């Protein structure tokens, strides 16, 4: 997932390629985006406080293990995507790589090798999978295993051949599931030991917020993606339709699914305070509406989309905790 279209000559020193090995690794793993996987886990883990499934008990240890597992899997997917986007030519063709956009730029700059990305991806995926298997072993049933396998497959084959979902107009759906619905359902199951369609409904607002981040990033990368055959939906629709109609539609779907979840008791009514994040939504929609054809002007929209996702996740997870002792 990519976004920051600030040209090289205009970047702050914080966007310069770091010399520290750990900082290089975090840059390669797309550290600013890791909250995208943490927030759904927190939502799923706190939903039992509101939904109150029979016989459930909250486990801090399981929550921590779930977060570490999902973050490792996310890092592995990001590193793998960095490798495959380099091999395909999508990242080298992008003139604006940075902390948030167009790939990390670390392979093309020579700071790290393509082999480092691939090997690090395998290690992170392996460690995350091991933790997932442990959670599946200590939680009754095999839903954690099923959710984990689907999530890893979607994240890995987002850019990896032969599937290459992002190159076939399926990447947006894959990201919404892998970083929205599935981690919420999985985290809820790890705590409650049961599945509920209410949880799926409760996961939709954060799923649409995740897709919105990806969508703005793809608008920034429209030209290199188009020129290298990366047929995501932004490329298919074109920048005008993608930047106006679809960005507005995603914002409406995010808030619409939030209201629907509250109306059907999947989320606590307090969650509706998320409307206070309207300013962030307005920035994303207004900037994409006005600058859809000028990717260098979309940096604020990209960062606002990330902050919107973080704010929404904190509100949904925090609101569920308020339900302690109220039902």
N, C-alpha and C positions, 0 to 999 in steps of 0.2 A: 504494500500500500504506500503510495507516494504522494508528496505535495509541496512545496516551497519553491516558488519559481523565481527566486532572486538571482540575477546574473552573478557570475563569479566575481566581477570587479566591484559589485555593490554589497557583497556579503560582509557580515561582521566577523570579527576574529573567532567568534564561537562556531562559525560555520567552516573554519579552516580545518584541513585534515589533521587530526591529532597525531602526535608522535608516540604517546603512551600506548602500549600494546593492549591494555584492558579497554582504554577508550576507543581504540580502533575496533576492537571486537564488538563493543556496544553500538558503535556507529554501524558496523556491518549487520548487526542483528536488529537494527532499526528500533533502538531503545525508546524513542518518543512514542512509539505506537504500542508498546507492551501493555499500557493501561486498557487497550481495546479488548484484551483477553481477560484481564483481572476483573473489570467491572461486571461482566456477565456472571463470573463465578461468585462474586459477592452478592449479586442479586439472587442467584439460585440458592445460595447457602442461607440467606436471611428470610426467604419466602416462607419457610415453615413457621416462623414466628407469627405470620398472618394467617396462613392457610390451616395451620394446626392439624397435620395428619396424625392419625392414631399411633400412639406408642413411640413417637420420635423423641430423640434427645440430641441436643446440639453438641458437636465435637469440634473444638478449636483445632485439634491435631489434624483431623480430616480436612478441615478448611485450608490449613496451611499447606498440607501435602497436595491438595487439589490445585491451589494457586501455583505452587512451584512446578507441578507437572504441566499445567496449561501454559505457563510462561516459557518453560523449556521447549514445549512443542511449538509455540508461537515463534520463538527464536529460531528453531530449526527450520520452520517453514519460511521465515524471512530470509535466512541465509541460503536456503535452497532456491528460493525465488530469485535472489540476487545472482546466484550462479547461472541459472537457466536463462534469465533475462540478459545476462552478459553473452552467453553462448548464442542466443537468438539474434543478438545485435540491437535489442531494444534499448538497453542502457547505454551502450557506446554511442548510439545515435542521438541521445538526449543531451542538449547543450547546457542544461541547468541542473546537474546532479547536486544534491545537498543533503543536509541533515534530514529533511522531510520529503524531498522530491527526487524524481527521476533516477532512482537507484542511489546507492551510497557513493558511487564514483570511486570507490577504493580499488577496484580491480583495474579500471582503465587508467587510474593515476599511478598504478604500480605499488601502492601502499600495501596491498595484500594480493595474494594470488587467487586465481579461480579455484585452485585445489584446496586452499585454506577454507574458502566458503563451503565447498562441497563436504570436506571432512568435518568441519564444525557443525554443519547441518546434520550430518549422520549422528554425531555424538549427542547433540541436543535432542534430536528425535528419539534416540535410543534411551537416554536418561528419562525423558518425559514419559515414554512408553512403559519403562520399568516401574515408575511410580504409579502410572495408571493401572498396570496389572496388579500392583499391590493393593490399590484401592478396590479393584474388582474382587480381589481375594477376600478382603475383610468385610465387604458389603454383600448381603444376600443377593442372589440373582446375577445376571450378566449384562445388565443394562449399561453399566460403566464401560465395559469392554466394547459393546456395540457402538455406543456414542463416541468413544475414543477412536475406534477404527474408522468410523465415517468421517470424523473431524480431521484426523491425520490425513486420510486419503484426499479430502477436499482441499486442505491447505497445501499439501505437497503437490498435487496435480493441478494446482492453480496455474502454474507455469511449466511444470515438468512434463516432458513427453512420455507417452504418446498422447495423453489426454489434452493437456494444455487448455484448461477451461477458460482462462483469461483471453485466449486467442480465438475462442469460439462463441463469445457472447454469453458465457455461462459463469464468468468469474464473480459477478455481482451476487448471484444466487448462492454460489459456493461460500463467499465471504459472510453473507447474512446468516447462513446456517452454521458455519464453522466457528464464527466469532460472535454469534448472537444466540440462536435457539439452542444449539447443542450444549454449550458450556453452562447455560442456565439450567437446562434439564438435568445434565450430569451432576452439577453441584447440588441441586435439590435432592436428587436421588441418593447421593453420598450421605447427606444429612438425614433424610426422611426414610430412605429405603423403599420408596414407592414412586410410581409415575402418576402424573395428573395432567390432563389437557389444560387445566387452568394455568399450569406452569408454562406450557407452550404459549398460551395467550399472553402471559405476563412477560415473556421474552421478546415479543415483537417490537416494542418501542426501542429497545437497545439494539435489536437487529437492524432496524431501519436507520438508526443513528450511525451504526457501523458502515452500512452501505453508503450513507451520505458522505462519510470521510473518503471512502474509496472513490466515489463519484467525482468529488472535487479534485482529487489527486489525478484521476484520469483526464480531467479537463486540462489540467496543467501539462500533462504528457501527451496531449492529443496528437500533435504532429509526429513525434518520433514513434508513437504507437502505430499510427496509421501507416507511416512509411516502412515499418518493419513487419507489417502484416498482423499486428496484434488487434484483432477485431473485437474489442470489448464493445459494450453497448454505446459508450460515448462516441466511439469511432463510427459505429453503425448509424447512429442517429444524427451525427454531426454536431458541432459545438453550439449552434444556436438553440436547437431543440433540447439538447442535453443541458445547456446552461440556464435555460429559462423554464420550459415546461417540466422537465424531469426533476430538477433540483427542488422546485416548488412542490411537486407531487410527493417527493420523498419526505419533505418537511411536514406536509399534511398527513402522510401515512404514519409518520412517527407520532405526532400528537393525536391523530385519530385512533391509532391502536392503543395509545395510553388511556384515552377516555373510554374506549371499549373495554379495556382490561379492568378499569375501575368500575364501570357500569355492571360488569358481569362478576364482580367480587374477586377477580384474579389478583388485583392489587388493592391496597388500602387507599381510601379516598384522599388521605394526606398526600399521596403521590402527585396529586394535581398541582402542587406548588411548583412543579417543573415548568409551568407556564411562565414562571419568573425568568426562565432562560430565553425568553422571546428575543431579547436583544442579540444573543448569539445567533439565533436562527435568522433574524433579520439581516445580520451582517453576511451570513452565508448566501442567503437568497438574493439579496440586493447586489452583492459583488458579482455573483455568477450571472445575474440578469444583465448587469451593465458591462461586464468584462469577459463575457464568454469567449470572445475571439482574441483575447489578449492574456495569455497564460501568466505573463510576468506580473499582472495586476491581481492575481488570485491568491497571493501569499496569506493575506489576512483571512480570507474565506477558508483556506485550508487549516490554519491554526484555530480559527473559531469553531470549525467542525469537530476538531479533536477536543476542545474545551467543552463543547456542547455534549459530546458523548460522555466525558468524565463527569460533568455536572449531573446529567440525567442518571447515570449509574449510581452516583452517591445519593441522590434524592430517593431513587427507588429502593435501594438497599437500606438506607437510613430510615425511611418511612416504615418499612416492615418491622424494624426493631421497636418502633413506637408501640406496636401492637402487643408487646409483652404485658401480660396481665390484663389486657383489655377484652379478651374474648374467652 
